C-alpha cells in the first residue's frame, strides 16, 4: 500500500530544520504484515529527543529511514500467527521489541533484548525483514516502529494493548516519555518515600521523573534546567526546589538546600556536562541514574575512589528498566487516577508538513511534547464512542 511518511534522508543537516528540511514528506510503499507482525494505523506520535538525536547525528542510523518511535495506533490487520490481539484494538508502541527468549528477556529485562537491539541497529523489524520501500529502494525502520507515517507494520512484540477509552494523543506518551522517565525513578532507582531527588534536564522524560519522584514520596525534589519556563512547569508537577543549570554555583546551591546532596539524581539532558552535574550533586552513598543518550564518542571522567570510599552508584536506565507489558498499563492506571498528570506534557498538535519546524521547536526547548497527527491536525484521535 502507498502511505505518506516523514523520511530522514541525511543526518546532520544544519538548523533551522524548517529551512534545511532533513525530513522529507514522501509517498512510500508499505508491504503487508508478515508472520508475527501487525499493520497499524498511526493516530498520534510524539516528537522526542531520541528522534532529534538521529536527525542531528548523535545517534547514527541507517539511511534513509522513517523516524518516530513514541506512538499510539489502531490495529488494522494481523499477520500469520498473531492470535492474542485483534483488529480494532488500540496499542502503544514500544521501541525495543522483546523476543522473550534471550538471556535478558528470560531474566525479566526485556529492555535489553539482544535480538531486539540487533534489529534496531540494523533498521529492520524483529524478524530481520524490512517492509518499507521508496522507488523500489529500501527505506529503514526506526527502532522497530517508524511512527511518523500514516501506517506502519511492526512486530507483535513491539506493541502493548491499552484501554480504548484513552485518547491516542495521551496514549502515545506512555511508549517513551512516561515509561522512560517514570521507570528510571520507580524501576531503576527504586526510590523510597522520604528520600531526596534531583532531575537534571526537563524535557518530557525529565518532567516525568519529577512526577514519579513525587508519586514515590520524595520529601525534596530539585528540578534543574537551562530554561526558567521549564523550571516553572516542574514546580506545578511536584518539584519543591528549582535551580537554573546556568547558575555558576548550582552544585553549592543544591547541596545547601539538601544538606549535602540528594539521595538520587537523574540526568535526562543527553549531555556529559549534565551527567557530571547530576553526579556532583549526589550525596555520599547516593545513586546517580542516567537515561539519556549523548553522542557515543562522548565520555565522562569520575574519580575511581568515589565508588568505594563514598559507596557511590552510577546506573544506566534504558526504557526505564521496564517490563512494558507490566508497566505501561500500570502507569496508565495511575494517570487515570490523577496521580501521574501525563497530559501536562503535551504541547502543540502538528501535521506531517510541520514536522521539520516541530523539531526546531524541540531543539530550542520551546516545546515539551509536540504530538504529530499523521492524518492531519483536527482529525479524530480519541477512542470511538
ZAMARGU-4260 file (C-alpha; in steps of 0.2 Angstrom, whole numbers, plus 5000, padded with zeros to 4 digits):
<rodrens>
0) 5000/5000/5000 | 5005/5018/4997 | 5007/5028/5013 | 5013/5046/5017 | 5028/5047/5029
5) 5042/5058/5035 | 5058/5051/5028 | 5075/5056/5035 | 5087/5056/5020 | 5103/5063/5028
10) 5109/5066/5046 | 5117/5082/5052 | 5109/5095/5041 | 5110/5112/5049 | 5097/5121/5059
15) 5084/5128/5056 | 5077/5112/5050 | 5062/5121/5043 | 5074/5128/5030 | 5086/5113/5028
20) 5072/5100/5029 | 5080/5084/5034 | 5064/5076/5035 | 5055/5074/5018 | 5037/5070/5017
25) 5035/5057/5004 | 5024/5043/4997 | 5032/5027/5000 | 5027/5008/4999 | 5022/4998/5014
30) 5021/4979/5012 | 5008/4970/5022 | 5012/4961/5039 | 5022/4945/5039 | 5022/4931/5052
35) 5021/4938/5069 | 5018/4956/5063 | 5004/4969/5063 | 4998/4983/5051 | 4994/4998/5061
40) 4986/5015/5058 | 4996/5028/5067 | 4984/5040/5076 | 4997/5050/5086 | 5016/5051/5088
45) 5027/5061/5100 | 5042/5072/5094 | 5056/5066/5106 | 5074/5070/5108 | 5078/5052/5103
50) 5072/5056/5086 | 5081/5073/5086 | 5097/5064/5091 | 5096/5054/5075 | 5092/5070/5064
55) 5107/5079/5072 | 5119/5064/5070 | 5121/5060/5089 | 5113/5043/5086 | 5119/5037/5069
60) 5106/5025/5060 | 5104/5018/5043 | 5098/5030/5030 | 5085/5033/5023 | 5074/5030/5037
65) 5056/5034/5043 | 5058/5041/5060 | 5046/5040/5075 | 5046/5028/5090 | 5033/5035/5103
70) 5016/5032/5096 | 4998/5025/5098 | 4989/5016/5085 | 4974/5005/5079 | 4977/4988/5074
75) 4971/4986/5056 | 4977/4969/5050 | 4985/4953/5058 | 5000/4944/5051 | 5000/4925/5052
80) 5002/4918/5069 | 4995/4933/5079 | 4981/4927/5090 | 4982/4937/5106 | 4976/4953/5098
85) 4963/4958/5086 | 4958/4971/5073 | 4952/4987/5081 | 4962/4985/5097 | 4972/5001/5102
90) 4990/4999/5106 | 5005/5009/5112 | 5021/5006/5103 | 5037/5000/5112 | 5054/5004/5104
95) 5063/4989/5110 | 5054/4973/5103 | 5057/4959/5115 | 5060/4941/5109 | 5055/4933/5125
100) 5069/4920/5124 | 5086/4928/5125 | 5095/4929/5142 | 5090/4947/5146 | 5072/4943/5142
105) 5072/4927/5152 | 5079/4937/5167 | 5064/4949/5166 | 5074/4963/5157 | 5066/4965/5140
110) 5073/4982/5138 | 5090/4974/5135 | 5083/4961/5122 | 5098/4955/5112 | 5089/4951/5095
115) 5079/4967/5098 | 5094/4978/5100 | 5102/4969/5084 | 5086/4973/5074 | 5085/4991/5080
120) 5103/4994/5075 | 5101/4986/5058 | 5085/4996/5054 | 5074/4981/5052 | 5059/4973/5061
125) 5062/4960/5074 | 5061/4947/5061 | 5075/4955/5051 | 5064/4960/5037 | 5060/4977/5030
130) 5043/4982/5025 | 5047/5000/5018 | 5052/5005/5000 | 5053/5021/4990 | 5055/5019/4971
135) 5060/5001/4974 | 5074/5005/4986 | 5075/5001/5004 | 5069/5013/5017 | 5074/5008/5035
140) 5063/5006/5051 | 5067/5017/5066 | 5069/5006/5081 | 5055/4994/5075 | 5042/5007/5074
145) 5043/5021/5061 | 5028/5031/5068 | 5030/5047/5058 | 5018/5039/5045 | 5000/5036/5041
150) 5003/5017/5044 | 5016/5006/5050 | 5020/4987/5050 | 5028/4981/5066 | 5032/4966/5076
155) 5018/4960/5088 | 5032/4961/5101 | 5033/4980/5098 | 5015/4984/5104 | 5006/4984/5121
160) 4987/4983/5120 | 4979/4998/5130 | 4962/5004/5136 | 4952/5010/5122 | 4945/5025/5132
165) 4962/5033/5132 | 4964/5046/5119 | 4978/5042/5106 | 4987/5058/5109 | 4989/5054/5128
170) 4992/5035/5125 | 5007/5039/5113 | 5017/5047/5128 | 5017/5031/5138 | 5028/5022/5125
175) 5043/5033/5128 | 5042/5048/5139 | 5032/5040/5153 | 5039/5023/5153 | 5057/5030/5152
180) 5055/5044/5165 | 5044/5036/5177 | 5053/5019/5175 | 5070/5027/5179 | 5063/5033/5196
185) 5052/5018/5200 | 5061/5003/5192 | 5080/5008/5190 | 5082/5018/5206 | 5068/5011/5216
190) 5066/5027/5225 | 5059/5026/5243 | 5047/5038/5252 | 5056/5051/5262 | 5071/5052/5251
195) 5078/5067/5241 | 5079/5068/5222 | 5086/5079/5208 | 5082/5079/5190 | 5094/5087/5178
200) 5085/5091/5161 | 5067/5094/5160 | 5061/5088/5143 | 5046/5076/5143 | 5057/5062/5151
205) 5064/5073/5164 | 5047/5080/5169 | 5040/5063/5170 | 5054/5059/5183 | 5049/5074/5193
210) 5031/5067/5193 | 5037/5050/5198 | 5048/5056/5212 | 5033/5065/5219 | 5022/5049/5217
215) 5036/5039/5226 | 5035/5051/5241 | 5052/5061/5240 | 5052/5074/5253 | 5063/5086/5242
220) 5063/5086/5223 | 5076/5098/5214 | 5072/5102/5196 | 5087/5109/5186 | 5086/5116/5168
225) 5093/5130/5157 | 5076/5137/5154 | 5065/5146/5168 | 5049/5141/5159 | 5053/5123/5162
230) 5058/5126/5180 | 5041/5134/5182 | 5032/5119/5175 | 5042/5107/5186 | 5035/5117/5201
235) 5017/5113/5196 | 5022/5094/5193 | 5030/5091/5210 | 5047/5100/5211 | 5050/5108/5228
240) 5065/5117/5223 | 5072/5124/5206 | 5089/5129/5200 | 5095/5136/5184 | 5108/5125/5176
245) 5117/5141/5171 | 5120/5146/5189 | 5139/5145/5192 | 5135/5140/5210 | 5122/5127/5205
250) 5131/5112/5214 | 5133/5123/5230 | 5115/5128/5229 | 5109/5110/5228 | 5120/5104/5242
255) 5115/5118/5253 | 5096/5115/5251 | 5098/5096/5253 | 5111/5095/5267 | 5125/5089/5257
260) 5117/5082/5241 | 5102/5071/5235 | 5100/5053/5238 | 5095/5051/5219 | 5100/5062/5205
265) 5093/5059/5187 | 5101/5065/5171 | 5089/5067/5157 | 5098/5080/5146 | 5109/5069/5134
270) 5124/5079/5139 | 5140/5074/5148 | 5140/5090/5157 | 5123/5087/5164 | 5128/5069/5169
275) 5144/5077/5178 | 5132/5089/5187 | 5120/5076/5192 | 5134/5066/5199 | 5142/5080/5209
280) 5125/5084/5217 | 5123/5066/5223 | 5127/5064/5241 | 5139/5051/5248 | 5131/5034/5247
285) 5119/5040/5234 | 5114/5035/5217 | 5115/5044/5200 | 5105/5037/5186 | 5106/5042/5168
290) 5093/5038/5155 | 5099/5049/5141 | 5110/5046/5125 | 5123/5058/5121 | 5134/5056/5106
295) 5143/5039/5108 | 5160/5046/5107 | 5157/5057/5122 | 5165/5051/5139 | 5164/5056/5157
300) 5178/5056/5170 | 5174/5051/5188 | 5186/5049/5202 | 5188/5030/5204 | 5189/5031/5223
305) 5172/5038/5225 | 5164/5021/5221 | 5172/5013/5236 | 5176/5027/5248 | 5159/5035/5246
310) 5149/5020/5241 | 5143/5029/5226 | 5132/5021/5212 | 5131/5026/5194 | 5117/5017/5184
315) 5111/5017/5167 | 5092/5016/5163 | 5086/5011/5146 | 5067/5012/5143 | 5065/5014/5162
320) 5072/4997/5165 | 5054/4992/5161 | 5044/4977/5158 | 5032/4986/5146 | 5018/4973/5147
325) 5018/4976/5166 | 5022/4994/5167 | 5013/5003/5153 | 4996/4998/5160 | 5001/5002/5177
330) 5006/5019/5173 | 4990/5022/5163 | 4980/5017/5178 | 4990/5030/5188 | 4987/5043/5176
335) 4968/5039/5175 | 4968/5041/5194 | 4976/5058/5193 | 4992/5053/5201 | 5003/5055/5185
340) 4997/5070/5176 | 5005/5065/5159 | 4993/5077/5149 | 5003/5091/5156 | 5017/5087/5145
345) 5008/5089/5129 | 5012/5105/5118 | 5006/5108/5100 | 4997/5096/5089 | 5005/5096/5072
350) 5003/5088/5055 | 5017/5079/5044 | 5020/5095/5034 | 5025/5104/5050 | 5037/5091/5057
355) 5054/5100/5052 | 5048/5116/5061 | 5042/5105/5075 | 5060/5098/5078 | 5066/5116/5078
360) 5055/5120/5092 | 5060/5104/5101 | 5079/5108/5099 | 5076/5126/5106 | 5067/5119/5121
365) 5051/5129/5116 | 5040/5114/5117 | 5039/5099/5129 | 5030/5086/5119 | 5023/5090/5102
370) 5010/5077/5096 | 5011/5073/5077 | 4994/5068/5070 | 4999/5059/5053 | 4982/5060/5046
375) 4982/5079/5049 | 4978/5091/5063 | 4960/5091/5068 | 4957/5073/5064 | 4949/5062/5077
380) 4962/5054/5088 | 4952/5048/5103 | 4943/5032/5105 | 4927/5030/5096 | 4911/5031/5107
</rodrens>
